[in-house]
Amino acid sequence: MKEQIRYEQQQSTLVLHLPSEIDHHSSKEIREYTDRYLREGIKHLVFDFSRTTFMDSSGIGALLGRYKRMRERGGSVMIYGADPQIRRILRIAGVDKLIPQMDVEK
């Protein structure tokens, strides 16, 4: 069974609780659903990577595309809960230079 992406809206903030694997299919869903929320006035976007252990280039593209849309609207994007492997992928792709990461308290 495919793991679902959960969308949690709190006022003008949308939190995406991402699945364990972000590939072509889940990236398409991220783009389509997030863009719907953006049209409804979301100002802050948080990508929750707490469950994510794999992400391919389509996931990077989805993140960067949402970053660009939020920036055009004057909004913000944050990354939360990325494990060392995902942080490495984000760093190699240069995403860490654009999208700040919220630290997870342990």
C-alpha positions as CSV (number, residue, x, y, z in Angstrom):
1,M,0.0,0.0,0.0
2,K,1.3,3.4,-1.0
3,E,2.1,5.7,1.9
4,Q,0.1,8.9,1.9
5,I,1.3,12.5,2.1
6,R,-0.6,14.3,4.9
7,Y,-1.4,18.0,4.5
8,E,-2.0,19.9,7.7
9,Q,-3.1,23.6,7.4
10,Q,-2.9,25.9,10.4
11,Q,-4.1,29.4,9.4
12,S,-1.7,30.5,6.7
13,T,0.8,27.7,7.2
14,L,0.8,24.4,5.4
15,V,2.7,21.4,6.8
16,L,3.4,18.5,4.4
17,H,4.1,15.3,6.3
18,L,6.1,13.5,3.6
19,P,6.2,9.7,2.9
20,S,9.2,7.5,3.5
21,E,10.1,7.6,-0.3
22,I,9.8,10.7,-2.5
23,D,9.9,9.6,-6.1
24,H,8.3,10.7,-9.4
25,H,4.8,9.7,-8.3
26,S,4.9,11.4,-4.8
27,S,6.6,14.4,-6.3
28,K,3.8,14.9,-8.8
29,E,1.3,14.8,-5.9
30,I,3.4,17.3,-3.9
31,R,3.4,19.7,-6.8
32,E,-0.4,19.4,-7.6
33,Y,-1.8,19.4,-4.1
34,T,0.6,22.1,-2.7
35,D,-0.2,24.4,-5.6
36,R,-3.9,24.1,-4.8
37,Y,-3.3,25.2,-1.3
38,L,-1.1,28.1,-2.5
39,R,-3.9,29.4,-4.5
40,E,-5.9,29.5,-1.3
41,G,-3.5,32.0,0.4
42,I,-0.9,29.8,2.1
43,K,2.0,32.1,3.2
44,H,4.3,29.5,5.0
45,L,5.2,26.0,3.8
46,V,6.9,23.4,6.0
47,F,8.2,20.1,4.5
48,D,8.3,17.5,7.3
49,F,10.9,14.9,6.4
50,S,10.5,13.0,9.7
51,R,9.4,9.8,7.9
52,T,11.5,10.2,4.7
53,T,14.5,8.0,4.0
54,F,14.8,8.3,0.2
55,M,14.4,11.1,-2.3
56,D,15.3,11.3,-6.0
57,S,15.8,14.2,-8.3
58,S,12.1,14.6,-8.9
59,G,11.7,15.3,-5.2
60,I,14.4,18.0,-5.4
61,G,12.5,19.5,-8.4
62,A,9.2,19.5,-6.4
63,L,10.9,21.3,-3.4
64,L,12.6,23.9,-5.6
65,G,9.4,24.6,-7.6
66,R,7.4,25.2,-4.4
67,Y,10.2,27.4,-3.1
68,K,10.1,29.5,-6.2
69,R,6.3,29.8,-6.1
70,M,6.4,30.8,-2.4
71,R,9.1,33.3,-3.0
72,E,7.1,34.9,-5.8
73,R,4.2,35.3,-3.4
74,G,6.4,36.7,-0.5
75,G,6.0,33.5,1.5
76,S,8.5,31.3,3.3
77,V,9.5,27.6,3.1
78,M,11.2,25.5,5.8
79,I,12.4,21.9,6.1
80,Y,11.8,20.0,9.2
81,G,13.0,16.6,10.5
82,A,15.5,15.6,7.7
83,D,17.8,12.7,8.7
84,P,21.5,12.9,7.8
85,Q,21.0,11.1,4.5
86,I,18.2,13.5,3.4
87,R,20.3,16.4,4.6
88,R,23.2,15.2,2.5
89,I,20.9,15.0,-0.6
90,L,19.7,18.5,0.1
91,R,23.2,19.8,0.6
92,I,24.5,18.2,-2.7
93,A,21.6,19.7,-4.6
94,G,22.2,23.1,-3.1
95,V,18.7,23.2,-1.5
96,D,20.2,23.9,1.9
97,K,21.4,27.3,0.6
98,L,17.8,28.3,-0.3
99,I,15.5,26.6,2.2
100,P,16.4,26.7,5.9
101,Q,16.1,23.7,8.1
102,M,14.4,23.7,11.4
103,D,16.3,21.8,14.0
104,V,14.6,18.8,15.6
105,E,14.9,18.9,19.4
106,K,16.1,15.6,20.9
